[in-house]
Amino acid sequence: MQKVISIRPTTEIERKLERLIGIDKAERSALIRRILDTGINEELKKRALELFSDKKVSLAKAAEIAGISVREMMDLIREKGISLHISIDDIRGDFEAAMK
């Protein structure tokens, strides 16, 4: 069951939304759900990268937070130029987590 979430968009957000509706010819609520989903996914990746970069979580945990595979997380870390700063024990633990 879907839960109703109320928001009060700024005038600028409302204008941008109307432009997208005009381009996509999509239903307003479906478009908002898609945009929200994309934004949440990006925010989760951003937070996971920050936590990994600050050495607060392992590679496997960062991937879990971001909702992606360890391999995808490694690619994302490389794209962002973040050091992998992992030990052999970290690699073993991440490998075991990936095998589950």
RODO-2510 file (C-alpha; in nm, 4 decimals, decimal comma):
residues 100
     n   res          X          Y          Z
     1     m     0,0000     0,0000     0,0000
     2     q     0,1276     0,3428    -0,0889
     3     k     0,1505     0,6120     0,1738
     4     v     0,0521     0,9711     0,0957
     5     i     0,3303     1,2246     0,1494
     6     s     0,2432     1,5936     0,1395
     7     i     0,4986     1,8513     0,0288
     8     r     0,4967     2,2228    -0,0394
     9     p     0,7152     2,2805    -0,3445
    10     t     0,8716     2,6169    -0,4070
    11     t     0,7489     2,8152    -0,7063
    12     e     1,0700     2,7258    -0,8903
    13     i     1,0248     2,3535    -0,8273
    14     e     0,6637     2,3786    -0,9435
    15     r     0,7754     2,5504    -1,2674
    16     k     1,0371     2,2829    -1,3331
    17     l     0,7845     2,0096    -1,2619
    18     e     0,5367     2,1589    -1,5080
    19     r     0,8107     2,1721    -1,7745
    20     l     0,8874     1,8037    -1,7168
    21     i     0,5202     1,7112    -1,7340
    22     g     0,5009     1,8933    -2,0667
    23     i     0,8056     1,7118    -2,2007
    24     d     0,7255     1,3642    -2,0659
    25     k     0,3489     1,3826    -2,1025
    26     a     0,3530     1,1847    -1,7777
    27     e     0,0975     1,1770    -1,5024
    28     r     0,1985     1,4255    -1,2337
    29     s     0,2085     1,1806    -0,9415
    30     a     0,3991     0,9171    -1,1430
    31     l     0,6564     1,1758    -1,2472
    32     i     0,6989     1,2999    -0,8894
    33     r     0,7443     0,9400    -0,7674
    34     r     1,0095     0,8779    -1,0332
    35     i     1,1951     1,1998    -0,9491
    36     l     1,1776     1,1259    -0,5767
    37     d     1,3068     0,7718    -0,6303
    38     t     1,5981     0,8994    -0,8401
    39     g     1,6816     1,1659    -0,5838
    40     i     1,6698     0,9231    -0,2923
    41     n     1,8944     0,6762    -0,4758
    42     e     2,1471     0,9509    -0,5500
    43     e     2,1375     1,0749    -0,1898
    44     l     2,1966     0,7217    -0,0586
    45     k     2,4990     0,6867    -0,2878
    46     k     2,6291     1,0259    -0,1793
    47     r     2,5940     0,9399     0,1905
    48     a     2,7544     0,5983     0,1391
    49     l     3,0504     0,7613    -0,0372
    50     e     3,0900     1,0146     0,2444
    51     l     3,0795     0,7459     0,5128
    52     f     3,3281     0,5285     0,3249
    53     s     3,5580     0,8233     0,2556
    54     d     3,5517     0,9159     0,6263
    55     k     3,6371     0,5512     0,7110
    56     k     3,3133     0,5119     0,9071
    57     v     3,1898     0,2125     0,7061
    58     s     3,3433    -0,0720     0,5075
    59     l     3,3155    -0,1113     0,1339
    60     a     3,0440    -0,3763     0,1753
    61     k     2,8465    -0,1578     0,4177
    62     a     2,8750     0,1418     0,1837
    63     a     2,7414    -0,0726    -0,1010
    64     e     2,4557    -0,1909     0,1202
    65     i     2,3668     0,1676     0,2176
    66     a     2,3740     0,2741    -0,1476
    67     g     2,1649    -0,0253    -0,2523
    68     i     2,4208    -0,1405    -0,5098
    69     s     2,6674    -0,4264    -0,5467
    70     v     3,0191    -0,4094    -0,4030
    71     r     3,1529    -0,4024    -0,7605
    72     e     2,9290    -0,1055    -0,8478
    73     m     3,0392     0,0683    -0,5276
    74     m     3,4039     0,0172    -0,6212
    75     d     3,3343     0,1680    -0,9635
    76     l     3,1592     0,4651    -0,8020
    77     i     3,4486     0,5164    -0,5596
    78     r     3,6934     0,5110    -0,8497
    79     e     3,4785     0,7566    -1,0527
    80     k     3,4781     0,9984    -0,7592
    81     g     3,8541     0,9619    -0,7041
    82     i     3,8165     0,8337    -0,3489
    83     s     4,0940     0,6181    -0,2026
    84     l     3,9961     0,2562    -0,1403
    85     h     4,1858     0,2507     0,1932
    86     i     4,1027    -0,1136     0,2598
    87     s     4,3037    -0,3870     0,4298
    88     i     4,3298    -0,7564     0,3493
    89     d     4,0848    -0,8270     0,6340
    90     d     3,8402    -0,5778     0,4814
    91     i     3,8703    -0,7505     0,1447
    92     r     3,8069    -1,0917     0,3033
    93     g     3,5035    -0,9599     0,4909
    94     d     3,3649    -0,7877     0,1833
    95     f     3,4236    -1,1002    -0,0258
    96     e     3,2386    -1,3137     0,2279
    97     a     2,9513    -1,0632     0,2355
    98     a     2,9357    -1,0616    -0,1443
    99     m     2,9189    -1,4414    -0,1540
   100     k     2,6050    -1,4482     0,0636
***
